[in-house]
Amino acid sequence: MRIISRQLTALSAIAAGIVALASTAHAQNAPYQYPVGSANSCGAQGTTATQLGGYSSTIPYQGQGTFQTISNSEDDSQPASTTMMAVAFEGTGQDPELGEVTWRLVPSTTVLSTITANQVSSPLPATGRLSFYAEVRVSSQPEAIYRSENPVVMVNRNITEWPHRRARYNQESTVILRNINNPAQVMMAPAMTAVVTASAQ
């Protein structure tokens, strides 16, 4: 789950940090519009609350992710927006009971990430929403592969600069992960945070 946060996120959302790239001017929405198909990288660090069986812990993590721009808004009468898809993310954390916790992105075209202006009149402030599915493994259970049944959604509702240098995202709702090799085993991630830093590629 901590792994998930990093993805966040990204990893969570992880959206603000992900889109921090060389900008492409496009209408008056240019502040966070990048060429369709461009890859935007980000780093993330934070904590993820994890529950597995009767054990609960908050695990610090660090990770790296890549999001690809899918589309940019074309209608200046609507709030500026950019839509992205998570295409890669991997992170690690350490826990005294679970051991090394590693997570990676499960690519999916069914869940997208966005950054959208909070009002039509200005591209900032904006709301970043990073969404993705995650897979988590723990070294104490080498045969277990936990995959999220619902997407990880990380949100920042007050992005005031773009590209942002650092932005904190918080998990919107509890994520449920099930062991695909033993469906009776469930991991819960009730809360996670991600401080996202972006870099242009």
C-alpha positions as CSV (number, residue, x, y, z in Angstrom):
1,M,0.0,0.0,0.0
2,R,2.9,2.2,0.8
3,I,3.9,1.3,-2.6
4,I,0.7,2.4,-3.9
5,S,1.1,5.8,-2.3
6,R,4.3,6.3,-4.1
7,Q,2.8,5.6,-7.3
8,L,1.3,7.9,-6.3
9,T,0.1,8.9,-6.2
10,A,1.0,9.6,-7.6
11,L,1.4,8.0,-6.3
12,S,0.4,9.2,-6.2
13,A,-0.9,11.4,-7.7
14,I,0.6,11.5,-7.8
15,A,-1.1,14.7,-11.5
16,A,0.8,17.8,-10.8
17,G,4.3,16.3,-10.6
18,I,3.7,14.1,-13.5
19,V,3.0,16.7,-16.0
20,A,6.0,18.8,-15.2
21,L,7.6,18.9,-18.6
22,A,8.7,21.3,-21.3
23,S,5.4,23.1,-22.0
24,T,3.8,23.4,-25.4
25,A,1.9,26.7,-25.9
26,H,-1.7,25.9,-26.7
27,A,-4.4,28.6,-26.6
28,Q,-4.7,30.3,-23.3
29,N,-4.5,26.9,-21.5
30,A,-0.7,26.7,-22.1
31,P,0.4,26.6,-18.5
32,Y,-0.1,22.8,-18.2
33,Q,-0.6,21.6,-21.7
34,Y,2.0,19.3,-23.2
35,P,2.1,17.5,-26.6
36,V,-0.2,14.6,-26.9
37,G,2.0,11.4,-26.5
38,S,4.7,13.2,-24.5
39,A,6.1,11.3,-21.4
40,N,6.3,13.2,-18.1
41,S,8.4,11.9,-15.3
42,C,8.0,12.4,-11.5
43,G,9.4,11.4,-8.2
44,A,7.3,10.8,-5.1
45,Q,7.9,10.1,-1.5
46,G,5.5,9.8,1.4
47,T,3.7,7.4,3.6
48,T,1.0,4.8,3.2
49,A,-1.1,3.3,5.9
50,T,-1.3,-0.5,5.5
51,Q,-3.4,-3.2,7.0
52,L,-2.7,-6.9,6.4
53,G,-4.5,-9.5,8.5
54,G,-4.4,-8.1,12.0
55,Y,-1.3,-6.0,11.4
56,S,-1.4,-2.3,10.8
57,S,1.5,0.0,9.9
58,T,2.4,3.3,8.3
59,I,5.2,2.8,5.8
60,P,7.5,5.5,4.3
61,Y,8.3,5.0,0.6
62,Q,10.1,6.5,-2.4
63,G,9.3,6.0,-6.0
64,Q,9.5,7.1,-9.6
65,G,6.7,7.3,-12.2
66,T,5.9,8.3,-15.8
67,F,2.6,9.6,-17.2
68,Q,1.8,10.1,-20.8
69,T,-0.3,13.0,-22.0
70,I,-3.5,11.7,-23.7
71,S,-5.4,14.9,-24.5
72,N,-5.6,18.7,-23.9
73,S,-8.7,20.8,-23.7
74,E,-9.5,22.7,-26.8
75,D,-12.5,24.8,-25.6
76,D,-11.5,28.1,-24.0
77,S,-15.0,28.5,-22.7
78,Q,-14.4,25.5,-20.3
79,P,-11.8,25.2,-17.5
80,A,-8.3,24.4,-18.9
81,S,-7.5,20.7,-18.5
82,T,-5.0,18.0,-19.5
83,T,-5.7,14.3,-19.4
84,M,-2.9,11.7,-18.7
85,M,-2.4,8.0,-18.3
86,A,0.0,6.3,-15.9
87,V,2.4,4.1,-17.9
88,A,5.0,3.3,-15.3
89,F,5.6,3.5,-11.6
90,E,7.7,1.6,-9.1
91,G,8.6,2.3,-5.5
92,T,9.9,0.7,-2.3
93,G,9.5,1.0,1.4
94,Q,10.6,-0.9,4.5
95,D,8.5,-2.2,7.4
96,P,9.8,-4.1,10.5
97,E,7.1,-6.8,10.2
98,L,6.4,-7.0,6.5
99,G,10.0,-6.5,5.3
100,E,10.6,-4.8,2.0
101,V,7.4,-3.6,0.4
102,T,7.6,-3.0,-3.4
103,W,4.9,-1.7,-5.6
104,R,4.5,-1.2,-9.3
105,L,1.9,0.2,-11.6
106,V,-0.6,-2.1,-13.3
107,P,-1.1,-0.3,-16.7
108,S,-4.8,0.3,-17.5
109,T,-6.5,2.5,-20.1
110,T,-9.7,2.5,-17.9
111,V,-8.5,5.0,-15.4
112,L,-7.0,8.3,-16.3
113,S,-5.3,11.2,-14.5
114,T,-6.2,14.9,-14.9
115,I,-5.2,18.4,-14.0
116,T,-8.1,20.8,-14.3
117,A,-8.4,24.5,-13.6
118,N,-10.7,25.4,-10.7
119,Q,-12.4,28.1,-12.7
120,V,-12.8,29.1,-16.4
121,S,-11.1,32.5,-16.0
122,S,-7.7,31.2,-15.0
123,P,-5.6,28.0,-15.4
124,L,-4.5,28.3,-11.8
125,P,-5.3,27.3,-9.1
126,A,-6.1,23.9,-10.4
127,T,-7.0,20.4,-9.1
128,G,-4.6,17.5,-9.9
129,R,-6.0,14.0,-9.7
130,L,-3.6,11.0,-10.1
131,S,-5.3,7.7,-10.7
132,F,-3.8,4.2,-11.3
133,Y,-4.0,0.5,-10.4
134,A,-1.2,-0.9,-8.3
135,E,0.5,-4.3,-7.5
136,V,2.1,-4.7,-4.2
137,R,4.6,-7.4,-2.9
138,V,6.1,-7.9,0.5
139,S,9.3,-9.8,1.2
140,S,7.7,-11.6,4.2
141,Q,5.2,-13.2,1.8
142,P,7.3,-14.1,-1.3
143,E,4.4,-16.0,-3.0
144,A,1.8,-13.2,-2.6
145,I,0.9,-10.7,-5.3
146,Y,-1.6,-8.0,-4.1
147,R,-3.4,-6.1,-6.8
148,S,-5.8,-3.2,-6.2
149,E,-9.4,-3.9,-6.9
150,N,-10.2,-0.2,-7.1
151,P,-7.9,2.5,-8.4
152,V,-5.6,4.5,-6.2
153,V,-6.7,8.1,-6.5
154,M,-4.4,10.9,-5.2
155,V,-5.7,14.5,-5.1
156,N,-4.3,18.0,-4.7
157,R,-7.1,20.6,-5.0
158,N,-4.9,23.7,-4.8
159,I,-2.1,23.6,-7.4
160,T,-0.8,27.2,-7.6
161,E,2.2,26.8,-9.9
162,W,2.9,24.8,-13.0
163,P,5.1,23.0,-13.5
164,H,5.1,22.6,-9.7
165,R,8.3,21.9,-8.0
166,R,6.8,20.1,-5.0
167,A,3.1,19.3,-4.4
168,R,1.4,17.1,-1.7
169,Y,-1.3,14.7,-2.8
170,N,-3.6,12.8,-0.5
171,Q,-5.4,9.6,-1.1
172,E,-9.1,10.1,-1.8
173,S,-10.5,6.8,-0.5
174,T,-9.4,3.4,0.8
175,V,-7.8,1.0,-1.6
176,I,-8.4,-2.7,-1.4
177,L,-5.7,-5.1,-2.7
178,R,-6.3,-8.8,-3.0
179,N,-3.7,-11.6,-3.3
180,I,-4.2,-13.1,-6.8
181,N,-2.7,-16.4,-5.6
182,N,-4.9,-16.6,-2.5
183,P,-8.0,-14.4,-2.9
184,A,-8.8,-14.8,0.8
185,Q,-5.9,-12.6,1.7
186,V,-6.7,-8.9,1.5
187,M,-4.5,-5.8,2.1
188,M,-6.1,-2.5,2.9
189,A,-4.6,1.0,2.2
190,P,-6.9,3.4,4.1
191,A,-4.6,6.5,3.8
192,M,-1.5,7.6,2.0
193,T,0.3,10.8,1.1
194,A,2.7,11.6,-1.7
195,V,5.0,14.6,-2.1
196,V,5.4,14.7,-5.9
197,T,8.4,16.4,-7.6
198,A,8.4,16.7,-11.4
199,S,11.2,16.8,-13.9
200,A,11.2,17.4,-17.6
201,Q,12.4,14.7,-20.0
